[in-house]
Amino acid sequence: MINTLLHRQPTALDSALHRGLRLRLPVTDWSVASQLNAIFVSAIEFGDTCREFPIVFVRAGKEPDGREAVAPIAVLGLTHNENLYLSGERWRAQSMPAVLRNYPFGIGRLDEQRFAICLDMAYAGVDAPDGQPLFTPEGEKSPLLAQATTALESLEADIQRTRVIGHRLVELDLLREMRFDATLPDGRKHSVDGFLTVDERKVTDLPEAVVMELHRNGVLGLIHLHWVSLANMRRLVDWHAERSAA
């Protein structure tokens, strides 16, 4: 998945063009993510993500068949281009969403069947003399690139499974618009809107057979993790107030 606020210069890797390219890892300066106020998280990440990040849903356009698409995101900031999980270059949380963990790599879809492994050429560690090679002298993937490719392919599969879950939430009409209102320590009001949450009343009113279906396929558990995660909005309010004061 390519995020234009993170991957500023995504380039599909080519063994002929990039055979001599070296890459310095791990990423130590996370200021590259300073403008991200939210980032996609897959369903498999909810268990870890809900402990430190609010998880909400956003509209993600239309599927090829015309169905509305929604996607879960971890909220990172309360205003545009604000990432409160950064303290200078340092990532403040114990966990990190998979899209970020895979940086500076990303996966770019060419169509429904094909994709390309991309590298953010704007990343400071690209072509570093002390970096690791991306390709062997023969043009094969190096261990570094092979490992990154496996991780990205796994993430892409998780993304597709998460899309199916989003479809089911839309089909059952379980999502509602939500507005988060907070009062900052200095008395100022702050509101965040434009996202969706699962409506607890609508879940309670579901037929027993549907509840059992959602329980068995794991969606009901994901809904509960989403609800638990919303308590982390208070953390963002506190961090936002600290940054504003500074």
Secondary structure per residue as TSV (DSSP state, phi and psi in degrees):
chain	resnum	aa	ss	phi	psi
A	1	M	-	360.0	127.8
A	2	I	-	-99.5	127.4
A	3	N	-	-115.3	117.6
A	4	T	T	-67.4	-19.3
A	5	L	T	-82.6	-10.7
A	6	L	T	-112.4	-54.6
A	7	H	-	-87.4	91.1
A	8	R	S	-77.9	-24.0
A	9	Q	S	-141.4	63.4
A	10	P	E	-69.0	131.5
A	11	T	E	-134.3	128.0
A	12	A	E	-66.3	129.0
A	13	L	-	-75.2	137.6
A	14	D	-	-133.5	127.7
A	15	S	T	-63.2	-28.4
A	16	A	T	-77.0	-42.6
A	17	L	T	-79.4	-30.3
A	18	H	S	-119.3	23.0
A	19	R	T	-61.0	-35.2
A	20	G	T	-92.8	5.3
A	21	L	-	-73.7	138.5
A	22	R	E	-121.2	153.6
A	23	L	E	-136.0	128.6
A	24	R	-	-91.8	121.5
A	25	L	-	-136.4	158.0
A	26	P	S	-78.8	167.0
A	27	V	-	-68.6	128.7
A	28	T	-	-114.3	-21.8
A	29	D	-	-106.7	99.1
A	30	W	G	-88.4	11.5
A	31	S	G	-63.7	-12.4
A	32	V	G	-60.4	-21.3
A	33	A	G	-101.9	17.6
A	34	S	T	-65.5	-22.9
A	35	Q	T	-97.2	3.9
A	36	L	-	-84.4	117.1
A	37	N	S	-101.9	0.8
A	38	A	E	-165.4	156.3
A	39	I	E	-151.5	145.2
A	40	F	E	-59.7	140.6
A	41	V	-	-130.1	139.0
A	42	S	-	-83.1	163.9
A	43	A	G	-59.2	-36.2
A	44	I	G	-66.8	-17.3
A	45	E	G	-88.4	-9.6
A	46	F	H	-55.9	-39.0
A	47	G	H	-58.6	-43.9
A	48	D	H	-79.7	-42.7
A	49	T	H	-63.2	-37.8
A	50	C	T	-65.5	-17.7
A	51	R	T	-73.7	-26.3
A	52	E	T	-129.3	-16.3
A	53	F	S	-127.5	144.3
A	54	P	-	-71.1	134.9
A	55	I	E	-110.4	121.6
A	56	V	E	-129.9	179.0
A	57	F	E	-118.9	149.6
A	58	V	E	-132.7	154.6
A	59	R	E	-71.1	136.7
A	60	A	E	-126.0	39.6
A	61	G	E	81.5	-151.4
A	62	K	E	-120.3	145.8
A	63	E	-	-76.5	163.6
A	64	P	T	-54.8	-28.4
A	65	D	T	-87.8	5.6
A	66	G	S	93.7	-8.4
A	67	R	-	-69.3	147.7
A	68	E	E	-70.3	137.0
A	69	A	E	-108.2	140.2
A	70	V	E	-128.0	154.7
A	71	A	E	-137.9	141.1
A	72	P	E	-81.5	142.1
A	73	I	E	-133.8	151.7
A	74	A	E	-92.0	127.6
A	75	V	E	-81.5	127.6
A	76	L	-	-110.0	-19.0
A	77	G	-	-154.8	165.2
A	78	L	S	-102.8	-8.1
A	79	T	S	-131.8	168.1
A	80	H	T	-59.6	134.4
A	81	N	T	59.3	30.2
A	82	E	-	-114.4	121.9
A	83	N	-	-115.5	103.6
A	84	L	T	-81.1	-7.5
A	85	Y	T	-87.1	9.7
A	86	L	E	-111.1	137.3
A	87	S	E	-125.1	94.1
A	88	G	T	67.3	-118.6
A	89	E	T	-92.6	-9.0
A	90	R	E	-92.7	138.9
A	91	W	E	-82.9	125.6
A	92	R	-	-83.4	-24.7
A	93	A	S	-87.6	161.5
A	94	Q	S	-75.3	-33.1
A	95	S	-	-110.1	168.0
A	96	M	-	-146.7	130.3
A	97	P	-	-56.1	148.8
A	98	A	H	-60.3	-35.9
A	99	V	H	-58.4	-40.0
A	100	L	H	-73.5	-41.0
A	101	R	H	-58.6	-31.2
A	102	N	T	-84.5	-8.8
A	103	Y	T	-61.6	141.5
A	104	P	T	-88.3	9.8
A	105	F	E	-85.8	157.3
A	106	G	E	-156.6	163.7
A	107	I	E	-114.3	126.2
A	108	G	E	-111.0	123.3
A	109	R	E	-80.4	129.3
A	110	L	S	-87.5	-35.9
A	111	D	S	-161.8	-166.3
A	112	E	S	-65.1	-22.3
A	113	Q	S	-110.0	-27.0
A	114	R	-	-114.5	148.5
A	115	F	E	-144.7	164.8
A	116	A	E	-127.2	143.3
A	117	I	E	-83.3	123.0
A	118	C	E	-114.8	158.6
A	119	L	E	-130.9	136.1
A	120	D	E	-77.6	104.3
A	121	M	T	-69.8	-10.2
A	122	A	T	-83.8	-9.7
A	123	Y	S	-64.0	134.9
A	124	A	T	-64.2	-21.1
A	125	G	T	-87.8	3.5
A	126	V	B	-74.2	132.2
A	127	D	T	63.9	30.3
A	128	A	-	-75.0	136.3
A	129	P	T	-57.4	-32.5
A	130	D	T	-93.1	13.2
A	131	G	S	-80.6	172.7
A	132	Q	E	-94.9	145.5
A	133	P	E	-70.4	149.8
A	134	L	S	-93.1	-24.9
A	135	F	B	-134.6	153.4
A	136	T	-	-77.4	166.6
A	137	P	T	-58.1	-23.7
A	138	E	T	-85.8	-3.2
A	139	G	S	92.3	6.7
A	140	E	-	-83.8	160.3
A	141	K	B	-64.2	135.8
A	142	S	-	-74.2	166.3
A	143	P	H	-54.6	-37.6
A	144	L	H	-60.9	-49.3
A	145	L	H	-70.8	-35.2
A	146	A	H	-63.6	-41.8
A	147	Q	H	-65.4	-42.7
A	148	A	H	-63.5	-39.5
A	149	T	H	-63.4	-43.7
A	150	T	H	-60.8	-44.0
A	151	A	H	-64.1	-40.4
A	152	L	H	-70.2	-37.5
A	153	E	H	-64.6	-38.7
A	154	S	H	-65.0	-42.2
A	155	L	H	-63.1	-41.4
A	156	E	H	-62.7	-39.4
A	157	A	H	-64.4	-39.4
A	158	D	H	-64.5	-36.4
A	159	I	H	-62.5	-43.8
A	160	Q	H	-65.9	-39.0
A	161	R	H	-65.7	-36.6
A	162	T	H	-67.8	-34.2
A	163	R	H	-60.0	-40.5
A	164	V	H	-63.0	-41.0
A	165	I	H	-63.4	-42.3
A	166	G	H	-59.3	-41.2
A	167	H	H	-58.5	-41.9
A	168	R	H	-67.3	-39.3
A	169	L	H	-62.5	-38.8
A	170	V	H	-68.5	-44.8
A	171	E	H	-57.4	-38.9
A	172	L	T	-86.7	-0.5
A	173	D	T	55.8	46.2
A	174	L	-	-94.1	-8.2
A	175	L	E	-97.0	146.3
A	176	R	E	-139.1	154.3
A	177	E	E	-64.5	141.4
A	178	M	E	-132.8	143.4
A	179	R	E	-123.8	129.4
A	180	F	E	-106.1	120.7
A	181	D	E	-112.7	134.1
A	182	A	E	-138.4	151.8
A	183	T	E	-108.5	121.2
A	184	L	-	-76.3	160.7
A	185	P	T	-54.8	-28.7
A	186	D	T	-86.2	5.2
A	187	G	S	95.6	-10.7
A	188	R	-	-69.6	147.7
A	189	K	E	-94.0	145.1
A	190	H	E	-138.9	132.9
A	191	S	E	-125.4	143.9
A	192	V	E	-129.1	127.7
A	193	D	E	-139.5	-170.3
A	194	G	E	91.5	10.6
A	195	F	E	-128.2	172.6
A	196	L	E	-121.1	147.5
A	197	T	E	-130.3	162.8
A	198	V	E	-80.5	127.0
A	199	D	-	-77.9	117.0
A	200	E	H	-62.6	-39.1
A	201	R	H	-63.5	-40.5
A	202	K	H	-66.3	-34.9
A	203	V	H	-67.3	-42.8
A	204	T	H	-60.5	-33.8
A	205	D	T	-85.3	-1.0
A	206	L	S	-65.1	146.8
A	207	P	-	-59.3	150.2
A	208	E	H	-57.8	-38.0
A	209	A	H	-64.4	-36.9
A	210	V	H	-71.4	-40.9
A	211	V	H	-58.7	-42.9
A	212	M	H	-63.8	-40.1
A	213	E	H	-60.7	-46.4
A	214	L	H	-66.9	-32.4
A	215	H	H	-67.4	-45.7
A	216	R	H	-70.2	-33.5
A	217	N	T	-91.5	5.9
A	218	G	T	86.9	-5.9
A	219	V	H	-68.6	-36.7
A	220	L	H	-63.0	-39.0
A	221	G	H	-63.7	-39.8
A	222	L	H	-64.1	-38.0
A	223	I	H	-61.4	-42.6
A	224	H	H	-66.4	-38.4
A	225	L	H	-64.2	-38.6
A	226	H	H	-60.1	-45.5
A	227	W	H	-63.0	-44.0
A	228	V	H	-59.7	-39.9
A	229	S	H	-63.7	-25.5
A	230	L	G	-63.5	-20.3
A	231	A	G	-63.5	-21.2
A	232	N	G	-72.4	-9.1
A	233	M	H	-61.2	-31.3
A	234	R	H	-63.0	-37.9
A	235	R	H	-60.3	-42.7
A	236	L	H	-65.3	-38.2
A	237	V	H	-61.0	-44.8
A	238	D	H	-63.6	-44.9
A	239	W	H	-66.4	-37.8
A	240	H	H	-63.2	-41.0
A	241	A	H	-64.8	-41.5
A	242	E	H	-61.2	-44.4
A	243	R	H	-68.6	-39.0
A	244	S	H	-63.2	-40.3
A	245	A	H	-67.1	-38.2
A	246	A	-	-68.0	360.0
